[in-house]
Amino acid sequence: MKLQSYAQGQWIEGKTDGANLLDASNGKLIGTACSKGLDFGEMLDFGRRIGNKNLRSMTFHERARALKALALHLLEHKDKFYQVSFMTGATKVDSWIDIEGGIGNLFVYSSKGRRELPNEKFLVDGAPEHLSKGGTFLGHHIWTPKRGCAVHINAFNFPVWGMLEKIAVNILAGMPAIVKPATATSYLTEVVFREIIASNILPEGSLQLISGSASGILDHATSQDVITFTGSASTGKMLKSHKNILENNIPFNMEADSLNASILGPDAKVGTEEFDLFVKEVSREMTVKAGQKCTAIRRIIIPRDSVEDVQKALIARLEKITIGDPREKDVRMGPLASISQKEEVLSKIEELRKDSELIYGGGLPQSIIGGDMEKGAFVSPTLLLCNTPMTTSSVHNIEAFGPVSTILPYDSTEEAIELSHKGEGSLVSSIVTNDNAFATEMVLETASSHGRVLVLNRHCAKESTGHGSPMPQLVHGGPGRAGGGEEMGGIRGVNHYMQRTAIQGHPTTLTAITNVFQPGSELNESKIHPFRKHFEEVQIGDTLTTHKRTVTETDIVNFANVSWDHFYAHTDDTSLEGTIFERRCAHGYFVISAAAGLFVDPGKGPVLANYGLDELRFTKPVYVGSTIQVQLTCKEKIDQEAREGEDPRGVVKWQVNVIDETGETVALATILTLVAKLK
């Protein structure tokens, strides 16, 4: 089999045989991969011209629905993906993380796109900034999709997840991508990619694939493109320092391997639930994916008086790990991804042994189930002990990217903190303790060196996703050695593929640009009550100025009796001395309730229900005898996806400005209503 690339809308075979791709368990030839003949400049240009234009023409909601449809399509074909995944050395559990974990990213970003982003092609950022005394000059920020193409250079360890977790974000942002998987496991990426293209769900030009080398592609990148890299720190630094990247300030996001740590608290002695959780978590992180995870635990930081107990418990668990061909049902850990990776790991183990004592493993397994010991890439789980971690540098600098971890004892909390920082930046650190004081100190004192910190104890263990599992809702990346970049992180990740721009102008102009009512903008006094309009008929800036109501003492007394709110400011004149109140005032919630009575149209109409209340502020006391009036203005419209059995509808946000007889605002709020669409 000869892998193909997908470029400019067609599948293309490389002009030579290229690199051999071998089954990780038995060394059998799977196929070859070669990208010779591809024009990377033309691929990038195609993505910018066709893919970018097509995606930018869609709204966030349309892109989000496409992601959901794609996730459902891939799930229908997952069994085929699993069969190919076994060739990479991944067990069924490993493959589940890679395949269904990757598809899960599509679902998460589809959900976030529809729930947290507007049904627009751009995103309004933050609140308006008042730039003038008279209110005629305003500032704001917006995000718009970059007019380039993302280039994803991925690692070999997660050929599916690595692709899907990145494209989910750039597609939602409105930017196309070229995917360059690591050659060693690119055959699995190609199988999944073929299903993506066959689905015809994404518009033309959204995705392209390079099977084989992508050497030279950075020469053609522009400032509107985004480069992402996942892999070794040395390769990442080389790419990041590319002349074109530096000269044109091309965004480059790097996520590199790191020496992640797990720290055992002094309270977690043998016999406690936390001790057992720690041992289970460390052994799992050593053996899942045969330790080939950028988030795997490399440094086991524990109290010195717990070394013997932890050592015995870890060895007992590691001895039970069955190793072999992952297609065999009893196998719990497969081989590394390639022979070259095996040689690299064994070499790093020897380097670590110069300063550390070998406790378990250290070479080839004693036996395997299935597979070929000579031609397969098998390595035994390996545990080392460094008794002088404060003065030994190798354990904080050398990473064996396989089932290898080193125990590092500490004698005080201060030492544990220092050991955590000695890794010089990691993707994740975990702290296993039931002592919240210890957890607090460790998190606050070590967080600056880690992209994510997990605190694990008996109370969250059942539902915890674990040390090594990046979640699409949270940032994945880290400082220093980990690359200094960020991926995912919910909507934060979407922003990486967009440009934030400050915009300035008259409030009415900015309202027209953003489709969000800006303070000081012109009002459209509506002859028809806004609540009599369907969703499509309501316009941003539609305003109703209500009739007036005078607040009486009876109102205040009645509301206190109904609500049971007898706060002194509303009910006790004798307690007001020395307070901010001049005399008894109305309850804030009475004011907003009375405001609703002024602006609500009582008859049956397009407004289906009150959907909620945001940003409520009481800015001035309303005393007995004050007269209030409401200015109700359409602030924003949010289209909703029609669900089965529901009538089409959307959400309208209304600014409720309650003013008194002096014209000053006494209460300000945003209310949300469900509004029916025209049928």
C-alpha positions in Angstrom: 0.0 0.0 0.0 1.2 3.4 -0.9 -0.2 6.3 1.2 -1.7 9.3 -0.7 -1.8 12.9 0.1 -4.9 15.0 -0.4 -4.0 18.3 -2.1 -6.1 20.9 -3.8 -9.2 18.7 -3.8 -7.7 15.5 -5.0 -5.8 12.4 -3.8 -2.2 12.4 -5.0 0.4 9.6 -4.8 4.0 10.5 -4.2 6.4 10.1 -7.0 8.7 7.6 -5.2 8.1 4.8 -2.7 9.3 6.9 0.2 9.5 5.8 3.8 8.6 2.2 4.8 5.8 2.0 7.4 6.0 -1.0 9.7 3.7 -2.8 12.0 5.0 -1.9 15.5 4.4 -5.5 16.9 6.0 -7.7 14.2 7.8 -5.4 11.8 5.7 -6.4 8.8 5.5 -3.8 6.0 2.2 -1.9 6.0 3.1 0.5 3.1 5.1 3.5 2.2 4.6 7.2 2.4 6.0 9.9 0.1 5.1 13.5 -0.5 7.4 14.1 -3.4 5.6 15.9 -6.2 3.4 18.0 -3.9 3.6 21.8 -4.3 3.3 23.1 -0.8 3.0 26.7 -2.0 0.1 25.8 -4.2 -1.5 23.8 -1.3 -1.3 26.8 1.0 -2.7 29.1 -1.7 -5.6 26.7 -2.4 -6.4 26.7 1.3 -6.3 30.5 1.5 -8.3 31.1 -1.7 -10.9 28.3 -1.6 -11.0 26.9 1.9 -10.7 30.2 3.8 -13.4 31.8 1.7 -15.8 28.9 2.1 -15.4 28.7 5.9 -15.5 32.5 6.4 -18.8 32.5 4.6 -20.3 30.3 7.3 -21.4 31.4 10.8 -20.0 29.9 14.0 -23.2 27.9 14.3 -23.0 26.5 10.8 -19.4 25.5 11.4 -20.4 24.0 14.7 -23.2 21.9 13.1 -20.7 20.7 10.5 -18.4 19.5 13.3 -21.2 17.6 15.0 -22.2 15.9 11.7 -18.6 15.0 11.1 -18.2 13.5 14.6 -21.3 11.3 14.0 -20.0 10.2 10.7 -16.6 9.2 12.1 -18.2 7.2 14.9 -20.0 5.1 12.3 -16.7 4.0 11.0 -14.7 3.7 14.2 -14.4 -0.1 14.1 -12.3 0.2 10.9 -10.1 2.8 12.7 -9.5 0.4 15.6 -8.2 -2.4 13.4 -5.7 -0.1 11.8 -4.7 1.4 15.2 -3.5 -1.9 16.5 -0.7 -1.7 13.9 0.7 1.4 15.7 1.2 -0.7 18.9 -1.9 0.7 20.6 -4.1 -1.5 22.7 -7.9 -1.2 22.7 -7.8 1.3 25.6 -5.0 3.3 23.9 -7.0 3.4 20.7 -10.1 4.5 22.5 -8.2 7.5 23.8 -6.9 8.3 20.4 -9.9 7.6 18.2 -13.0 8.3 20.3 -11.2 10.9 22.4 -10.4 12.7 19.1 -14.0 12.5 17.9 -15.1 13.7 21.3 -13.2 17.0 20.6 -15.4 17.5 17.6 -18.5 17.1 19.8 -17.2 19.5 22.5 -16.4 22.2 20.0 -19.6 21.8 18.2 -21.5 22.2 21.5 -19.4 25.2 22.5 -19.8 26.9 19.2 -23.6 26.7 19.3 -23.9 27.6 22.9 -21.1 30.1 23.6 -20.6 31.8 20.2 -23.1 34.0 18.3 -24.6 33.0 15.0 -22.2 35.4 13.3 -19.1 35.2 11.2 -17.2 37.3 13.8 -17.0 37.6 17.6 -17.4 40.7 19.7 -14.8 40.8 22.5 -15.5 42.3 26.0 -17.3 45.5 26.8 -17.2 48.8 24.9 -14.7 51.5 26.0 -15.9 55.0 26.4 -13.3 57.3 24.7 -15.0 60.7 24.8 -16.8 62.9 27.3 -19.8 63.5 25.1 -20.3 59.8 24.3 -20.0 60.2 20.5 -16.7 58.3 20.2 -16.5 54.7 21.3 -14.1 51.8 21.2 -14.6 48.1 21.1 -12.8 44.9 20.0 -13.8 42.2 17.6 -12.3 38.8 16.5 -12.4 37.9 12.8 -10.9 34.7 11.1 -7.4 35.1 9.8 -7.4 35.0 6.0 -4.7 32.2 5.9 -4.3 28.5 6.4 -3.3 26.5 9.5 -0.5 24.0 9.1 -0.7 21.3 11.7 2.6 19.3 12.2 1.6 16.5 14.5 3.3 13.8 16.6 3.3 10.0 16.0 1.8 9.0 19.4 -1.8 10.2 18.7 -2.4 10.0 14.9 -6.2 10.6 15.3 -6.6 12.7 18.4 -3.7 14.9 17.4 -5.4 15.7 14.1 -9.0 16.1 15.3 -8.3 18.2 18.5 -6.6 20.8 16.3 -9.0 20.8 13.2 -12.0 21.1 15.5 -10.8 24.5 16.7 -9.6 25.9 13.4 -12.7 24.8 11.5 -14.9 26.5 14.2 -12.8 29.6 13.9 -13.4 29.7 10.2 -9.8 28.8 9.0 -8.8 25.8 6.8 -5.9 23.5 7.6 -3.2 21.4 6.1 -2.6 18.3 8.3 0.9 16.8 8.4 0.9 13.7 10.5 4.1 12.1 11.8 5.1 9.6 9.0 5.6 6.6 11.3 1.8 6.3 12.1 0.4 8.4 9.2 -1.4 5.3 7.8 -3.9 5.6 10.6 -4.4 9.4 10.0 -4.9 8.7 6.3 -7.7 6.2 6.9 -9.6 8.7 9.1 -8.9 11.6 6.8 -10.4 9.6 3.9 -13.6 9.3 5.8 -13.6 13.0 6.5 -13.3 13.8 2.8 -15.8 11.1 1.8 -18.4 12.5 4.1 -18.6 15.8 2.0 -19.6 17.6 5.2 -16.9 20.2 5.2 -16.8 22.8 2.4 -14.1 22.5 -0.3 -10.7 23.5 0.7 -11.3 23.1 4.4 -8.7 20.3 4.9 -5.6 19.0 3.0 -3.3 16.1 4.0 0.5 15.6 3.6 1.5 11.9 3.8 5.3 12.0 4.1 7.8 14.8 4.5 6.6 18.5 4.7 10.1 19.9 4.4 10.0 23.3 2.8 6.4 24.1 3.6 7.4 26.9 6.1 9.0 28.7 3.2 5.6 29.5 1.8 3.8 30.6 5.0 2.6 34.1 5.4 1.6 36.2 8.4 -2.1 35.2 7.9 -1.2 31.6 8.4 -0.9 29.7 11.7 1.7 27.0 12.3 1.2 24.4 15.1 3.7 21.8 16.1 3.5 18.9 18.5 6.6 16.8 19.1 10.1 16.9 20.5 11.4 20.2 21.9 14.5 20.1 19.7 12.5 19.8 16.5 10.0 22.4 17.6 12.8 24.9 18.4 14.3 24.3 14.9 11.0 25.0 13.2 10.1 27.9 15.4 13.4 29.6 14.5 12.8 29.2 10.7 13.8 32.4 8.9 10.4 33.0 7.4 8.6 32.5 10.7 10.8 35.1 12.4 10.9 37.6 9.5 7.1 37.6 9.0 6.0 37.1 12.6 4.0 34.1 11.6 2.0 32.7 14.6 3.7 29.4 15.8 2.1 27.4 18.5 4.4 24.7 20.0 3.4 21.9 22.3 6.5 19.8 23.1 7.3 16.8 25.2 8.0 17.6 28.9 9.1 16.1 32.1 5.8 16.1 33.8 5.7 15.4 37.6 3.3 13.8 40.0 3.7 14.8 43.7 2.6 12.7 46.6 1.5 14.6 49.7 3.0 13.9 53.1 -0.4 12.9 54.4 -0.8 10.1 51.7 0.8 7.3 53.7 0.6 3.7 52.7 -2.9 2.5 53.7 -4.7 5.7 52.7 -6.9 6.0 49.7 -4.6 8.7 48.3 -1.6 6.4 48.4 -3.4 3.8 46.4 -4.7 6.4 43.9 -1.2 7.7 43.4 0.3 4.3 42.7 -2.5 3.4 40.3 -2.2 6.8 38.5 1.6 6.5 38.1 1.5 3.0 36.8 -1.2 3.8 34.4 0.6 6.8 33.0 3.7 4.7 32.6 2.0 2.0 30.6 -0.9 3.6 28.7 0.3 4.1 25.1 3.5 2.4 26.3 4.3 5.7 28.0 4.3 7.5 24.6 2.3 10.5 25.9 3.4 14.1 26.0 1.5 14.2 29.4 2.9 11.0 30.9 4.4 11.1 34.4 8.2 11.2 34.1 9.1 12.4 37.6 7.6 10.8 40.7 8.1 13.2 43.5 7.4 11.6 46.9 8.3 12.1 50.6 11.6 10.4 51.4 10.0 8.2 54.1 7.6 6.8 51.5 10.2 5.7 49.0 10.2 2.0 50.0 6.4 1.8 50.1 5.9 3.5 46.8 8.6 1.4 45.1 7.1 -1.9 46.3 3.6 -0.9 45.3 4.6 0.3 41.8 6.7 -2.8 41.1 3.8 -5.0 42.2 1.5 -3.3 39.6 4.1 -3.2 36.8 4.7 -7.0 37.2 1.1 -7.6 36.4 1.3 -5.7 33.0 1.1 -8.2 30.1 3.1 -7.0 27.1 2.7 -8.0 23.5 0.7 -7.6 20.2 -2.3 -5.4 21.1 -4.5 -7.6 18.9 -4.1 -10.3 21.5 -7.0 -9.9 24.1 -4.8 -10.4 27.2 -2.3 -7.7 26.3 -2.3 -4.6 28.4 0.7 -2.8 27.0 1.8 -2.8 23.4 5.1 -1.9 21.7 6.4 1.5 21.0 5.4 3.0 17.6 8.6 2.1 15.8 12.0 0.4 16.1 13.7 3.8 15.9 11.6 4.9 18.9 12.6 1.8 20.8 16.3 2.5 20.2 15.8 6.1 21.3 14.1 5.0 24.6 16.7 2.4 25.4 19.4 4.9 24.8 17.8 7.4 27.2 17.3 4.8 29.9 21.1 4.2 29.8 21.7 7.9 30.2 19.4 8.1 33.2 21.1 5.1 34.8 24.3 7.1 35.1 22.8 9.1 37.9 19.9 6.9 39.0 19.4 3.3 40.3 17.4 0.9 38.1 14.6 -0.5 40.2 12.5 -2.4 37.6 12.8 -3.2 33.9 15.4 -1.3 31.9 15.4 -3.2 28.6 13.3 -5.7 26.6 10.4 -7.5 28.3 11.1 -11.0 29.7 8.3 -12.3 27.6 5.5 -11.1 25.2 2.2 -12.4 24.0 2.2 -12.5 20.2 4.3 -10.2 18.2 8.0 -10.5 17.4 10.5 -9.6 20.2 13.3 -8.9 17.6 11.3 -7.1 14.9 8.7 -5.5 17.2 9.4 -2.3 19.2 8.8 -3.7 22.7 10.3 -2.2 25.8 9.7 -3.2 29.4 8.1 -0.7 31.9 11.1 0.9 33.6 11.3 2.4 37.1 14.4 4.3 38.4 15.3 5.9 41.7 17.4 9.1 42.0 18.3 9.7 45.7 19.8 13.1 45.1 17.3 14.9 42.9 18.1 18.4 44.2 21.7 18.1 42.9 21.2 15.7 39.9 20.4 17.4 36.6 19.8 14.5 34.3 16.4 13.5 35.8 15.2 17.0 35.1 16.6 17.2 31.6 16.5 13.7 29.9 13.2 12.3 28.8 12.8 8.7 27.7 9.6 8.9 25.6 8.3 5.5 26.6 7.2 3.5 29.8 9.9 5.1 31.9 9.6 7.1 35.2 12.0 8.1 38.0 11.3 8.3 41.7 12.6 11.6 43.3 12.4 11.8 47.1 11.8 15.1 48.9 12.5 16.1 52.5 10.3 19.2 52.8 7.5 21.0 51.1 10.0 23.6 49.9 12.0 20.8 48.2 8.9 19.4 46.6 8.1 22.8 45.1 11.7 23.2 43.9 11.7 19.8 42.3 8.5 20.6 40.5 10.1 23.7 39.0 13.3 21.9 38.0 11.5 20.4 35.0 11.7 23.9 33.5 8.1 23.8 32.2 5.7 21.0 31.7 2.3 20.3 30.2 0.8 18.9 33.4 1.6 18.3 37.0 -0.5 16.4 39.5 -0.7 16.5 43.3 -2.2 13.6 45.2 -3.3 14.6 48.7 -6.2 14.9 51.0 -4.7 17.9 52.7 -6.2 21.0 51.2 -3.6 23.3 52.9 -0.8 21.3 51.2 -2.7 21.3 47.9 -3.2 25.0 48.0 0.5 25.8 48.7 1.7 23.4 46.0 -0.7 24.7 43.3 0.0 28.4 44.0 3.8 27.9 44.3 4.2 25.6 41.3 1.5 26.6 38.8 3.8 29.0 36.9 5.8 26.1 35.6 2.9 24.0 34.4 0.1 24.3 31.8 -2.3 22.3 33.9 -2.4 21.1 37.5 -4.6 18.2 38.7 -5.3 17.8 42.4 -6.4 14.2 43.0 -7.9 12.8 46.1 -10.7 10.4 47.3 -13.4 12.9 46.7 -12.9 13.4 43.0 -11.1 10.2 42.0 -14.3 8.4 40.7 -15.0 11.1 38.1 -11.5 12.4 37.6 -10.2 12.2 34.0 -6.7 11.6 35.3 -3.2 13.1 35.1 -2.6 12.5 31.4 -5.9 13.4 29.8 -6.0 16.9 28.2 -9.6 18.1 28.0 -10.9 20.2 25.1 -12.5 22.7 27.6 -9.1 23.3 29.2 -5.8 24.7 28.0 -3.3 22.2 26.7 0.2 23.5 26.6 2.8 24.7 29.0 5.7 27.1 29.5 9.4 26.6 28.9 10.4 23.1 27.9 6.7 22.3 27.1 6.9 24.8 24.2 5.2 28.0 25.6 2.1 27.4 23.6 -1.6 26.7 24.2 -4.1 24.5 22.4 -7.8 23.9 23.0 -9.0 25.7 26.2 -12.5 26.0 25.0 -13.2 29.2 23.1 -9.7 30.4 24.0 -8.3 28.0 21.4 -10.6 29.5 18.7 -9.1 32.9 19.2 -5.7 31.5 18.1 -7.0 31.3 14.5 -8.6 34.8 14.6 -7.3 38.3 14.7 -8.4 40.6 17.5 -8.9 44.2 16.2 -9.8 47.4 18.1 -12.5 49.3 16.3 -13.4 52.9 17.0 -16.3 55.1 15.9 -19.7 56.6 16.7 -21.8 54.2 18.9 -24.4 53.9 16.1 -21.8 52.9 13.6 -20.3 50.3 16.0 -23.8 49.0 16.7 -24.2 48.4 12.9 -20.8 46.7 12.7 -21.2 44.4 15.7 -24.9 43.7 15.7 -24.8 44.5 19.4 -26.3 47.7 20.8 -23.7 50.1 22.0 -24.3 52.7 24.7 -25.1 56.1 23.1 -26.3 54.6 19.9 -29.4 56.0 18.2 -32.6 54.5 19.3 -35.4 53.3 17.1 -38.6 54.2 18.9 -41.0 51.5 17.7 -44.6 52.3 17.0 -45.4 48.6 17.5 -44.6 47.2 20.9 -41.3 45.2 20.5 -42.9 42.2 22.2 -45.4 42.0 19.3 -42.6 41.4 16.8 -41.3 38.0 15.7 -37.6 37.2 15.9 -36.8 38.3 12.3 -38.8 41.5 12.7 -37.0 42.7 15.8 -34.1 45.1 15.0 -31.0 46.0 17.1 -31.8 49.3 18.7 -35.6 48.9 18.7 -36.7 50.8 21.8 -39.8 51.2 23.9 -40.1 54.1 26.4 -42.8 53.2 28.9 -45.3 55.2 30.9 -44.3 56.1 34.4 -45.1 54.7 37.9 -44.7 56.4 41.3 -43.4 54.2 44.1 -45.5 54.3 47.3 -44.9 53.2 50.9 -47.6 50.6 50.3 -45.6 49.1 47.4 -42.6 48.7 49.7 -44.6 47.1 52.6 -46.5 44.7 50.3 -43.3 43.6 48.6 -41.6 43.0 52.0 -44.5 40.9 53.0 -44.7 38.9 49.8 -40.9 38.3 49.5 -40.2 38.0 53.3 -37.3 40.5 52.7 -37.4 42.8 55.7 -34.0 44.3 55.3 -33.8 47.4 57.5 -33.4 49.9 54.7 -36.9 49.0 53.5 -38.7 48.5 56.7 -37.1 50.4 59.7 -36.7 54.2 59.6 -34.9 54.1 63.0 -31.9 52.2 61.7 -30.9 54.5 58.9 -28.6 56.8 60.8 -25.0 56.5 59.6 -26.0 54.5 56.5 -25.9 55.4 52.8 -29.8 55.7 52.8 -31.6 59.0 53.5 -34.9 57.3 54.2 -36.7 54.1 53.5 -36.2 52.9 50.0 -37.8 50.3 47.7 -36.3 46.8 47.3 -34.1 46.5 44.3 -36.0 43.5 43.2 -39.2 45.4 43.5 -37.8 48.1 41.2 -36.9 45.5 38.5 -40.3 43.7 39.0 -42.1 47.0 38.7 -40.0 47.7 35.6 -41.2 44.4 34.0 -44.8 45.5 34.7 -44.1 48.7 32.8 -42.5 47.1 29.7 -44.2 43.7 29.3 -46.9 43.4 26.8 -49.5 41.2 28.5 -51.2 39.6 25.5 -50.3 36.4 23.8 -47.7 37.0 21.0 -44.3 36.1 19.6 -42.6 36.4 23.0 -42.8 32.8 24.3 -41.1 33.1 27.7 -38.7 35.0 30.0 -35.4 33.2 29.4 -33.3 34.9 32.1 -31.7 38.0 33.6 -28.1 39.1 33.3 -25.9 42.0 34.5 -28.4 43.4 37.0 -27.2 46.5 38.8 -29.0 48.8 41.3 -27.2 52.2 40.8 -29.3 54.6 42.9 -31.9 54.2 45.8 -35.5 54.6 44.9 -37.3 56.3 47.7 -41.0 56.6 48.5 -42.5 59.1 46.1 -39.9 58.5 43.3 -41.3 58.1 39.8 -39.7 55.4 37.6 -39.8 54.8 33.9 -38.2 52.2 31.6 -36.3 52.4 28.4 -36.4 48.9 26.8 -33.9 48.5 23.9 -33.1 45.5 21.8 -29.5 44.8 22.6 -28.6 41.6 20.7 -30.3 38.7 18.9 -29.1 35.1 19.2 -30.4 32.6 16.7 -31.2 29.1 18.0 -30.9 25.8 16.3 -34.4 24.3 15.8 -34.9 21.1 17.8 -37.2 18.3 16.9 -40.7 19.0 18.1 -40.0 22.7 18.8 -41.2 25.7 16.9 -38.4 27.8 15.4 -37.3 30.6 17.8 -34.4 32.7 18.9 -33.2 34.6 22.0 -33.5 38.4 22.2 -31.4 40.3 24.7 -33.1 43.5 25.9 -31.4 46.4 27.8 -33.6 47.5 30.7 -32.7 51.0 31.7 -34.8 52.1 34.7 -34.7 55.9 35.3 -36.2 58.2 37.9 -37.8 61.6 37.6 -34.4 63.2 37.4 -33.5 61.2 34.3 -30.8 59.2 36.2 -30.5 55.5 36.0 -31.6 53.7 39.1 -31.4 50.1 37.8 -29.8 48.5 34.7 -30.2 45.0 33.5 -30.2 42.7 30.5 -33.2 40.4 30.2 -33.5 37.6 27.7 -36.7 36.4 26.0 -37.5 33.5 23.8 -39.1 34.9 20.7 -40.9 32.9 18.0 -39.8 33.1 14.4 -42.2 33.7 11.5 -43.7 30.5 10.1 
